[in-house]
């Protein structure tokens, strides 16, 4: 809720994001860690090291951009271990990867590699150093307009649940809301004056001293 915060970065310590075997303290129902991450209006970037298992994968799927490395593997093994997903994992995995891969992973508990995860959108970016790349992405997002960024996330998240016409109307409505704001006016002024836009509170550009 802090207005100074422009983007959220989630990472882990140790060789794994989470090896599994834990519910991350989640209560059953729509009040777990993934639900909290998914409800954030601000963009969320997550760095995925090593194994990303079970409810930890549910949490990662709730983020907007997931950065892994070649050694990253992911699985959702709750069903084969006698349990069940509890934090929106089936819904998010199916929406991202499609019903084919979701059914495969959920019913068999199979681990997927970084390449397969990337091909199906489970991992957004594969990098040699996921945390460094995630930080770079987060800083880039933080340098953008805060309202435009928030509205973009809202429109993208809504797209899978709306018809094209409904989604296009939402985009038009959000664009209308952005007009008249100081952020939008500064963007127009900077363009006409051929200068970089002023962004109070934003991180400095990469090439700045």
PyMOL commands that set and color helices and strands:
alter all, ss='L'
color gray80, all
select helices_A, chain A and resi 33-38+55-61+89-97+99-108+114-119+130-142+146-159+164-178+182-192
alter helices_A, ss='H'
color red, helices_A
select strands_A, chain A and resi 7-10+43-47+51-53+65-68+73-75+125-126
alter strands_A, ss='S'
color yellow, strands_A
deselect
rebuild
show_as cartoon
